[in-house]
Amino acid sequence: MALTDMPFGLKPLFMTEARKTALLFPITNNYGTALYINDPALAVTAGTIEKGAVSGAYLGSILGLYKAIGKTSLRLESLLPMQYMPASPGASDTWFALVACDPGVFYVAQEDGDTSSLVVTNNFGMVDMIFTHGGNTITGISKGEIDSNTIDNTATRPIQLVRPWLEHFDIDAGEYDAVSAAGAAGNRCRWICRIANHQFNNASLSVGFA
């Protein structure tokens, strides 16, 4: 069963759990890349965060974006919630991101299926993310997705697949929906996954820095 191509980035599976350990981090000043909700975040040596690359380590997923108003402070009254952060927002503005940075958080992400769909036997495999589509400036949601062409067992890839989302499971048949001879879980399937190459799981946070 082919699904509509509606990528939404790296979305926490259990938002309540993600928020329990989410932390505010400053974003690199006048950062030259737009940031959206559910974009992967990367901690860098400046002590700030930026957008995670297609591969490598991630710190977590962005839950919220805020622009500092008045004095630069982490007090809520000094932070204005924003739909998204535009590229190069200006050196005079200070921006923060609320990041779900617990290594134990599970996520949901759509696979791109641009060449071929991931298959059920890809459970527990490693993949990169891809950002072919720009984020949605109306909803503020990322359009990052799983790059299905990168599936393998390379430990340095950021994302590990866990299994397809429940809506792809056919209870009557006892198998994943639209299972073919190759075990395809459906084009653009939504997968439960985790950040396996996590910056907080490394001996030093400098591992994976940009």
N, C-alpha and C positions, 0 to 999 in steps of 0.2 A: 504494500500500500504506500504509494508515493505521497509525501506530505508537502504542504505549501512551504516554500522557502521563506521562513520567518526567523532568522537568527536573532538571538537576544543576549549574546555574550556568555559569561560564566556566572550563572545565577545560583545562589545558595539553595540547596534542596530544602533545608529547614531554616527559614529566616530567623526564627526565634533563637536558635542555637548560634547562628552567625553573628547576630547582634550582641550576644552576651560577651563576646571577646573581641568585638570590633574596636579599633582604635583610630583616632584622628592623627593624620600625618600631613605635614606641609608638603605642597607640590613644588617642584623645582620652579623658581621664579621665571615668569614669562616663558614658560615651557612651550615649545614649538609644535606640540601635537595636541589635538583636541582630546578630551577625556569624557567618557560617558559612564553611566551606571552599568555595572556588570563587566566593565573592562578589567582585565588582569592588571594588578599593580606590581611594580618592581621597586624595591628599595635600592637607592644609589648612594655612592660614597659621600655626597654632599649632605647626607642626613635627611634627604627628601625622598619623595616617591615620584615615579614616572610610569608610563604605560609599559606593561610587559611586552617583550618581543614575541615573535611567532614561536620561538623556541627558547630553551634555557629555563632558569629558575624564576618563580613567582613568589611574591609576598602574600598575595591573596586576591580578593575581588573587591572592586569599589562599590560600596553601598550608598554613598552620598557624596555630593560635591558642594563646597561652601566657599563663599567669598568673604574675606574679612572686611568689616566696616569699622571705621574709627580706629581705635588702638588695636594692634595685632594681639589677639588673645584667644584662648580656647574656650572662653566663656560663651555660652550659647547666644547671649544677647549681642555678641560681637560678630556672629557668623550668620551670613545670609545664605539660605539654601538656594541652589541654582540647578536648573535642569541639566546643564552640561557645562564643561569648561571649554571655551573656544581655543583654537591654537593661537599661541602668542598673545595672551590676554592683556599684556602691558606690564612693564617692570614695576609700576607703582602699586599694583594690586597684589595682595597675598591670598593664595588659595589653599584650601585644605581638602583632603579626601578622607572619608570614613571607610576604613578597609577591614573586611573580614579576614583576619590574619591568623586564625587558629588552623594549624596544619591538619586537624581532624575533621574539618568541615567537608561535607559532601556537596557537590554542585550538579546542576543540569546544564547541558549545552547541546546545541543542534550540530549534527555533522553536515558538511557541505555537499557530499555526494557528487562532486563535480565530474569525477571520472567513473567511480564505482562506489556503491554503498559499502559501509562497514558490515561485517557479518557477525553472527552470534558467537562464533569461535574467536572473535577479536576481543571478547571479554578479558579484562586485565592487561590488555596491550597498552602501549605508550603512543601518544600522539602530540603533534603541535597544534597550535591555534592559527587561524588565518583571519585577516581583516580586509577582505576584498571589498566589502561594503562599508561606507562611512556610517558612523552612528546617526541615530535619529534625533535631529535637533528639536523636534516637537515633543516627543516623549522623553528624550534624554537617555534612551536605552542604547547600549552597545549593539553592534551587529557582528561582533566577533563570533566565530564558530570553529568547530573541530575540523582540522584538515585531514580528511579521510585518507588521502594519499600517503600520509606519513606514518601509518600504523606499523609498528614493529616493537621490539623489546629494548630500545635504546633508553637507558636509565636517565639520561640528561634531558629528555623531552619533558615538558612541564606537566602534561596531563596523563593520568591513567584512567582508562575506561573501567567501569565496574559492571554495568549491564544496561540494556535498553530500558527506557522508561516503561512503567507498567501498562500504559495504553497500547503498547505494541505486543502485549502478551495475549494469546488466544486461549482462554481457559478451557473451552470445549476440546480444542485440539491438543492442549497441553504443550504448546510450543509458542514461539514468537510469531507474531502476525506477519504474513507475507513471506514466510520462510521458503526460500527456493532451494534448488539443489545445492547451491553454494551457502545456504544458511543466511541469506540477506535479511536484515531486520527492517528493511524499508528505506527508500531513499529519503535523505534529510531526517533520519531518525533522531529523536532526542535521547541522549545517553546520560545516565547517572555516572559521575566521574569524581575524581579528587585531584588535588595538586600534589603530585608525587615528588616533583623536584621543587621542594618548598624551601625558601630561604631560612625559615626558622627551624628546619630539620637538619641544617648543615652545622658542622662544628663551629664555623664562623659565618656571620651574616655577610661578610665580604665576598663569600662564594656566590657567584651569580651577579655581582654588582656590574652595572654598565661601565 
